[in-house]
Amino acid sequence: MKTEIKEVKTKKDLNRFIHLPAKIHNGHPNWVPPVYMDERTFFNPKKNSAFAHSDTILLLAFNNGTPVGRIMGIVNHKYNQEQGEKNARYCFLETYDDRETATSLLTEIESWASSKGMEKLMGPLGFSDKDPQGLLVEGFDQPMVIATNCNFPYLVDFVEGFGMTKKLDLVVYKVEVPDEIPEFYQKIYERALRNNPGVSLVNLKSKQAIKPYIIPVLTLMNETFKEIYAFTELSIKEMKEFASRYLMILDPRFIKIIENEKKEVIAFILGIPDITEGIKKSKGYVLPFGVFHILQSQKKTDRLSLLLGAIRKDYRNNGMDTILGVNMLQEAKKADLKYIDSHLEMESHFKMRSEMEKMGGVVYKRYRIYEKPL
């Protein structure tokens, strides 16, 4: 039977949209369910400020009345205006192993994007680079972390068969936590401290102590992420929304902040002990008891997931990255963590990749963002 495409307009269909991936990935050992409380906030225009500067559409594919696929289309006007582009995005593409379903969903998004006057379709991309992006193309046997896509290999074939070609790759490093900091890295670290006597590392002792740094840290991110592909600057309201999604699981030990003599935040790195096993155990539901599984998994994991990091431009090439890296490795060792997941790095971001490789990192996952002229 021909695939039927339907726009999501009711609460029932939104519920189907949100929960369909759990059915598609049933039995998939590496798939991690979303935190459904966060999902409902993300897809709610009243609670997600990104909808205010974007056109969006949610689509479901049905066969014989049963949902078999989904996709979201986004035209981020704020980003397009800043970059002088006319690009549409697709994201959250999920289907069973059926090419017709994937093609039908992508075709509908392509037509929708053309009707909006767009000239190119990009994806997978959400509202910004803080949302899951790219299709997994290498590392299908590796564990996933939060805020990343997990897809079967067949989805790559479907997207490429639709005529989409590589825009850029995003690589993920695995860094083994050493028993001792390598001597050459330690020397770089000591030289960086000597050459920057006016800077100091902030040691956060509690979650309450994190809150005053939320706006300064994310403001620095705004200033420095402009060269990151698909990044959209966060408003103060969006910063608060973003922070509220993660505050519960943040561990002050793994938030490293550097200030200058004026107490300005000039560099930071943020990681969290991995929570994916807790999310799996809770099946994505925080309440009533899922939160305990999630928090308990942070105590048992051997993996640290990096989420964000930035260095102010006038302090780059001064060793700030090494100061952050060494302190994070030392903290990970004290916590008996075994390795670090770097999260996604642009393959062309050679400075950051070099830093990961100084720490002993090797690429173990790769994600790809595609494009297609309309």
Order of alpha helices (4+ residues) and beta strands (2+ residues): beta-alpha-alpha-beta-beta-alpha-beta-alpha-beta-beta-alpha-beta-alpha-beta-alpha-alpha-alpha-beta-beta-alpha-alpha-beta-alpha-beta-alpha-beta
